């Protein structure tokens, strides 16, 4: 019996029990759909994370106050009082590959404009902050170095803050009160979207000198943002900064540092590793459904072999070889798994897009995930269909004809 004849006989056998065949495919359908949907959501989450990290700045480094041990920060980011404005100025004087430096402090404060009142994160930064952290001023301007040196009460606000305080009015040129002090609004930034733990669209930026001396009474920095000329020179810049700060902070050889430096590349690598683990975990959980579907195929195929024992005996008596019987039942299992895989692909793609739209997530459907899920479904059909097919092919014609 040739391949096409085996397929015709297999399809005829499946068509004889349509409901049972459909229920058998259900496990494969759910498994393939779950794998595709979970991987699409995971890939979308990865892309969002990479986008947020890139939005934090171009070729940027971050010098934090505190001690980092095995990836964890003692006391939280910027909680230690180890970084000063003098440290930032010393880093700026190092020269290439360091291009720009911005000291940073931050606290939340109550902000008012007429009857509008909101609690906002106030960020004290340097005049080069926009270039380092990839911030665009959509209306007005950012404050200058002279504003920083003069400790002027000027600010730039995020678009969400502008809407909360001013509604549809243009905030530029108006005065707001931050922690009871009057500030002139110089500009409004372009929307960037949430960056996970922070929302730059709902922030207010003021000169760090103003924040330290006139708002919060601070003598130390939370962090120092640094921009390097090229990302490939980040390691060189980190080494220079580390050597400088160890000397300035009088840390002896082998002594524990009271600061740590993180590069954009390190953050992206860490996020990539976390995303990869998350994707594999979701895919593994979803794949359990495929295994359950494969067990269902094996169960139904064993039942089918039992029900069709006399048919197998008759076919063998008429000259059918063991490999013909083997091929027929193996093709039946393959048809169940592949058809279920095709339906699962359609449901998985549609379901991931629907879930992403309804939940506001990002879903990226990669061709590799479709091929992986579909290929796994085919492998499940072959693996779990092999035993019933082999059992059918080994039946003795005489015993099969006697079966009632």
C-alpha positions as CSV (number, residue, x, y, z in Angstrom):
1,X,0.0,0.0,0.0
2,X,1.4,3.4,-1.0
3,X,1.5,6.5,1.1
4,X,-1.6,8.1,-0.5
5,X,-3.6,4.9,0.0
6,X,-2.5,4.7,3.6
7,X,-3.6,8.4,4.1
8,X,-7.0,7.7,2.5
9,X,-7.6,4.7,4.8
10,X,-6.4,6.7,7.9
11,X,-8.7,9.6,7.1
12,X,-11.6,7.3,6.5
13,X,-11.0,5.7,9.9
14,X,-10.9,9.1,11.6
15,X,-14.0,10.4,9.8
16,X,-15.9,7.4,11.1
17,X,-15.6,8.8,14.7
18,X,-15.7,12.6,14.1
19,X,-16.5,13.6,17.7
20,X,-13.9,11.4,19.2
21,X,-11.3,12.6,16.8
22,X,-12.2,16.3,17.6
23,X,-11.9,15.7,21.3
24,X,-8.6,13.9,20.9
25,X,-7.2,16.9,19.0
26,X,-8.4,19.3,21.7
27,X,-5.4,18.6,23.9
28,X,-3.0,19.4,21.1
29,X,-5.0,22.5,20.1
30,X,-4.8,23.9,23.6
31,X,-1.1,23.0,24.0
32,X,-0.1,24.7,20.7
33,X,-2.2,27.7,21.3
34,X,-0.9,28.1,24.8
35,X,2.8,27.8,23.7
36,X,2.4,30.4,21.0
37,X,0.4,32.9,23.2
38,X,2.7,32.6,26.1
39,X,5.9,33.0,24.0
40,X,4.3,36.0,22.2
41,X,3.5,37.7,25.5
42,X,7.0,36.9,26.8
43,X,8.7,38.3,23.7
44,X,6.5,41.4,24.0
45,X,7.5,41.9,27.6
46,X,11.2,41.5,26.6
47,X,10.8,44.1,23.9
48,X,9.1,46.5,26.3
49,X,11.9,46.0,28.8
50,X,14.6,46.7,26.3
51,X,12.8,49.8,25.0
52,X,12.5,51.1,28.6
53,X,16.2,50.5,29.3
54,X,17.2,52.2,26.0
55,X,14.9,55.1,26.8
56,X,16.9,55.7,30.0
57,X,19.8,57.1,28.0
58,X,22.3,56.7,25.2
59,X,25.7,55.2,26.1
60,X,24.9,55.9,29.7
61,X,26.4,54.8,33.0
62,X,24.9,55.2,36.5
63,X,27.0,55.7,39.6
64,X,24.9,54.8,42.7
65,X,25.6,55.5,46.3
66,X,25.7,52.4,48.4
67,X,27.2,48.9,48.3
68,X,26.2,46.2,45.8
69,X,26.5,42.6,46.9
70,X,25.7,39.7,44.6
71,X,23.4,41.9,42.5
72,X,21.6,43.3,45.6
73,X,22.0,46.8,46.9
74,X,22.5,47.3,50.7
75,X,20.0,49.9,51.9
76,X,18.5,50.6,48.5
77,X,19.6,52.8,45.6
78,X,21.1,56.1,46.7
79,X,20.3,55.5,50.4
80,X,24.0,55.9,51.4
81,X,25.5,59.3,51.8
82,X,28.7,58.6,49.9
83,X,28.4,60.6,46.7
84,X,28.8,64.3,46.6
85,X,28.7,67.1,44.0
86,X,32.5,67.3,44.2
87,X,32.6,63.6,43.1
88,X,30.4,64.4,40.0
89,X,32.7,67.4,39.1
90,X,35.8,65.2,39.4
91,X,34.2,62.6,37.1
92,X,33.4,65.3,34.6
93,X,37.0,66.4,34.6
94,X,38.3,62.9,33.6
95,X,37.7,63.6,29.9
96,X,37.2,61.0,27.2
97,X,35.6,58.6,27.1
98,X,33.4,60.5,29.5
99,X,31.3,63.0,27.6
100,X,28.7,64.4,30.0
101,X,27.8,64.2,33.7
102,X,24.6,65.0,35.6
103,X,24.4,64.8,39.5
104,X,21.0,63.6,40.6
105,X,18.9,63.8,43.8
106,X,15.2,63.0,44.2
107,X,12.3,63.1,46.6
108,X,8.5,63.4,46.4
109,X,6.8,66.6,47.2
110,X,3.4,68.3,47.1
111,X,2.9,70.5,44.0
112,X,0.2,73.1,43.5
113,X,-1.2,75.3,40.8
114,X,-4.2,77.3,41.8
115,X,-6.8,74.6,42.9
116,X,-4.9,71.7,41.4
117,X,-2.8,69.7,43.9
118,X,-0.7,66.5,43.4
119,X,2.2,64.6,44.8
120,X,5.0,64.3,42.3
121,X,8.5,62.9,42.2
122,X,10.9,65.9,42.1
123,X,14.2,65.2,40.4
124,X,17.2,67.5,40.9
125,X,19.5,67.1,37.9
126,X,22.2,68.9,35.9
127,X,21.9,70.9,32.7
128,X,23.1,67.9,30.6
129,X,20.4,65.5,31.9
130,X,18.4,65.6,28.6
131,X,21.3,64.5,26.5
132,X,22.4,61.8,28.9
133,X,18.9,60.3,29.6
134,X,17.4,60.8,26.2
135,X,14.8,63.3,27.3
136,X,13.2,65.6,24.7
137,X,11.6,68.9,25.6
138,X,8.4,69.3,23.5
139,X,7.4,72.8,24.6
140,X,9.7,75.5,26.0
141,X,13.2,74.7,27.0
142,X,15.3,72.8,29.6
143,X,17.2,74.8,32.3
144,X,20.7,75.9,31.5
145,X,24.0,75.6,33.3
146,X,23.6,79.2,34.5
147,X,20.3,78.3,36.1
148,X,22.0,75.5,37.9
149,X,24.9,77.7,39.2
150,X,22.5,80.4,40.3
151,X,20.2,77.9,42.0
152,X,17.2,79.4,40.3
153,X,13.7,78.2,41.1
154,X,12.9,77.0,37.6
155,X,11.5,73.6,36.5
156,X,10.6,71.4,33.6
157,X,7.5,69.1,34.0
158,X,6.4,65.8,32.4
159,X,3.3,65.7,30.2
160,X,1.2,63.8,32.8
161,X,2.1,66.3,35.5
162,X,1.2,69.1,33.1
163,X,-2.2,67.6,32.5
164,X,-2.9,67.0,36.2
165,X,-2.0,70.6,37.1
166,X,-3.0,72.6,34.0
167,X,-5.4,70.5,32.1
168,X,-5.4,71.8,28.5
169,X,-3.5,75.0,29.3
170,X,0.0,75.7,28.2
171,X,2.2,75.4,31.4
172,X,5.2,77.2,30.0
173,X,5.7,80.6,31.7
174,X,3.4,79.8,34.6
175,X,4.4,79.5,38.2
176,X,3.7,76.5,40.4
177,X,4.5,75.8,44.1
178,X,6.7,72.9,45.0
179,X,6.8,72.1,48.7
180,X,5.6,75.6,49.3
181,X,8.2,77.4,47.1
182,X,7.4,79.2,43.9
183,X,8.9,77.8,40.6
184,X,8.7,79.0,37.0
185,X,7.8,76.4,34.5
186,X,10.4,76.5,31.6
187,X,9.2,73.6,29.5
188,X,7.2,70.3,29.1
189,X,8.9,67.1,28.1
190,X,7.8,64.7,25.4
191,X,5.9,61.6,26.5
192,X,8.2,58.6,27.0
193,X,5.9,56.1,28.8
194,X,6.4,54.2,32.0
195,X,9.8,52.7,32.6
196,X,8.6,50.1,35.1
197,X,9.7,51.5,38.5
198,X,9.5,55.1,37.4
199,X,7.2,57.2,35.2
200,X,9.2,60.1,33.6
201,X,5.9,61.5,32.3
202,X,4.8,62.3,35.8
203,X,7.9,64.0,37.2
204,X,9.3,67.5,37.7
205,X,12.9,68.3,37.0
206,X,14.7,71.2,38.8
207,X,18.4,72.2,39.0
208,X,20.1,69.8,41.4
209,X,21.6,72.8,43.3
210,X,18.1,74.2,43.9
211,X,16.8,70.8,45.0
212,X,19.7,70.3,47.4
213,X,19.9,73.8,48.9
214,X,16.4,75.3,48.6
215,X,14.0,72.3,48.6
216,X,15.3,69.3,50.5
217,X,18.4,70.5,52.4
218,X,20.7,67.6,51.1
219,X,24.4,67.4,51.1
220,X,24.7,64.2,49.2
221,X,23.6,62.8,45.8
222,X,21.4,59.8,45.1
223,X,23.3,59.0,41.9
224,X,25.4,60.4,39.1
225,X,24.5,59.8,35.5
226,X,27.4,59.6,33.0
227,X,27.4,59.5,29.3
228,X,30.3,57.9,27.5
229,X,31.4,58.7,23.9
230,X,30.9,55.1,22.8
231,X,29.2,52.1,24.4
232,X,32.2,49.9,23.6
233,X,34.3,52.2,25.9
234,X,31.9,51.7,28.9
235,X,34.3,49.3,30.7
236,X,37.1,51.8,30.3
237,X,34.9,54.5,31.8
238,X,33.8,52.3,34.6
239,X,37.4,51.5,35.5
240,X,38.3,55.2,35.5
241,X,35.4,56.2,37.6
242,X,36.0,53.4,40.1
243,X,39.7,54.3,40.4
244,X,38.8,58.0,40.9
245,X,36.1,57.4,43.5
246,X,38.1,54.9,45.5
247,X,40.9,57.5,45.7
248,X,38.5,60.3,46.6
249,X,36.7,58.2,49.3
250,X,40.0,56.9,50.7
251,X,39.1,53.3,50.2
252,X,42.1,51.1,50.9
253,X,43.2,48.2,48.6
254,X,40.8,45.3,49.2
255,X,38.3,47.6,51.0
256,X,34.6,47.5,50.2
257,X,33.4,50.3,47.9
258,X,30.7,52.7,49.1
259,X,29.4,53.1,45.5
260,X,28.8,51.0,42.5
261,X,28.6,51.6,38.7
262,X,26.1,50.1,36.3
263,X,26.2,50.4,32.5
264,X,23.3,50.3,30.1
265,X,24.9,47.2,28.6
266,X,24.9,45.4,31.9
267,X,21.2,46.3,32.6
268,X,20.2,45.1,29.1
269,X,22.2,41.9,29.6
270,X,20.5,41.2,32.9
271,X,17.1,42.0,31.5
272,X,17.8,39.7,28.5
273,X,18.8,36.8,30.8
274,X,15.7,37.4,33.0
275,X,13.5,37.5,29.9
276,X,15.0,34.3,28.4
277,X,14.3,32.5,31.7
278,X,10.8,33.8,31.8
279,X,10.1,32.8,28.2
280,X,11.4,29.3,28.8
281,X,9.4,28.9,31.9
282,X,6.2,30.0,30.2
283,X,6.9,27.8,27.2
284,X,7.6,24.8,29.5
285,X,4.4,25.3,31.4
286,X,2.4,25.5,28.2
287,X,4.2,22.5,26.7
288,X,2.6,20.3,29.5
289,X,-0.7,20.7,27.7
290,X,0.9,19.3,24.5
291,X,2.2,16.3,26.5
292,X,-1.3,15.8,27.9
293,X,-2.7,16.0,24.4
294,X,-0.2,13.4,23.3
295,X,-1.3,11.0,26.0
296,X,-4.8,11.5,24.8
297,X,-3.8,10.6,21.3
298,X,-2.1,7.4,22.5
299,X,-5.2,6.5,24.6
300,X,-7.6,6.9,21.7
301,X,-5.4,5.1,19.3
302,X,-5.1,2.1,21.6
303,X,-8.9,2.1,21.8
304,X,-9.1,2.3,18.1
305,X,-6.7,-0.6,17.7
306,X,-8.9,-2.7,20.0
307,X,-12.1,-1.7,18.2
308,X,-10.7,-2.5,14.8
309,X,-9.0,-5.8,15.6
310,X,-11.1,-7.7,13.2
311,X,-10.6,-5.1,10.4
312,X,-6.8,-5.5,11.0
313,X,-7.1,-9.3,10.8
314,X,-9.1,-9.1,7.5
315,X,-6.6,-6.7,5.9
316,X,-3.7,-8.9,6.9
317,X,-5.5,-12.0,5.6
318,X,-6.0,-10.2,2.3
319,X,-2.2,-9.5,2.0
320,X,-1.6,-6.3,4.0
321,X,1.9,-6.2,5.5
322,X,2.8,-5.2,9.0
323,X,4.3,-2.0,7.8
324,X,1.1,-1.1,6.0
325,X,-0.8,-1.5,9.2
326,X,1.9,0.4,11.1
327,X,1.8,3.3,8.5
328,X,-2.0,3.5,8.7
329,X,-2.2,4.0,12.4
330,X,0.9,6.2,12.6
331,X,-0.7,8.4,9.9
332,X,-3.9,8.6,11.9
333,X,-2.0,9.8,14.9
334,X,0.0,12.3,12.8
335,X,-3.2,13.7,11.2
336,X,-4.7,14.2,14.7
337,X,-1.7,16.0,16.0
338,X,-0.9,18.1,12.8
339,X,-4.6,19.1,12.4
340,X,-4.7,20.0,16.0
341,X,-1.4,21.9,15.6
342,X,-2.8,24.0,12.7
343,X,-6.0,24.9,14.6
344,X,-3.8,25.7,17.7
345,X,-1.6,28.0,15.7
346,X,-4.6,30.0,14.5
347,X,-6.1,30.2,18.0
348,X,-2.7,31.0,19.5
349,X,-2.0,33.9,17.2
350,X,-5.6,35.2,17.5
351,X,-5.6,34.7,21.3
352,X,-2.3,36.5,21.9
353,X,-3.4,39.5,19.8
354,X,-6.7,39.6,21.6
355,X,-5.1,39.3,25.0
356,X,-2.5,42.0,24.2
357,X,-5.2,44.4,23.0
358,X,-7.5,43.9,25.9
359,X,-4.8,44.0,28.6
360,X,-2.7,46.8,27.0
361,X,0.3,44.5,26.6
362,X,2.7,44.0,23.7
363,X,2.6,40.6,21.9
364,X,5.3,39.7,19.4
365,X,4.5,36.6,17.4
366,X,7.8,35.2,16.2
367,X,7.9,32.7,13.3
368,X,10.2,30.6,15.4
369,X,7.6,30.1,18.1
370,X,5.0,28.9,15.5
371,X,7.5,26.5,14.0
372,X,8.5,25.2,17.4
373,X,5.0,24.7,18.6
374,X,3.9,23.1,15.3
375,X,7.0,20.9,15.1
376,X,6.5,19.8,18.7
377,X,2.9,18.9,17.9
378,X,4.1,16.7,15.0
379,X,6.7,15.1,17.3
380,X,4.0,14.4,19.9
381,X,1.9,12.6,17.2
382,X,4.8,10.4,16.1
383,X,6.0,9.6,19.6
384,X,2.6,8.8,21.2
385,X,1.2,7.2,18.1
386,X,4.2,4.8,17.6
387,X,3.2,2.4,20.3
388,X,-0.5,1.9,19.3
389,X,0.6,1.6,15.6
390,X,3.3,-0.9,16.5
391,X,0.8,-2.9,18.6
392,X,-1.6,-3.0,15.6
393,X,1.0,-4.1,13.2
394,X,2.1,-7.0,15.4
395,X,-1.4,-8.5,15.7
396,X,-1.7,-12.1,14.4
397,X,-4.2,-12.4,11.5
398,X,-5.7,-15.6,13.0
399,X,-6.1,-14.1,16.5
400,X,-7.5,-10.9,15.0
401,X,-10.1,-12.7,13.0
402,X,-11.2,-14.6,16.1
403,X,-11.6,-11.4,18.1
404,X,-15.2,-10.5,19.0
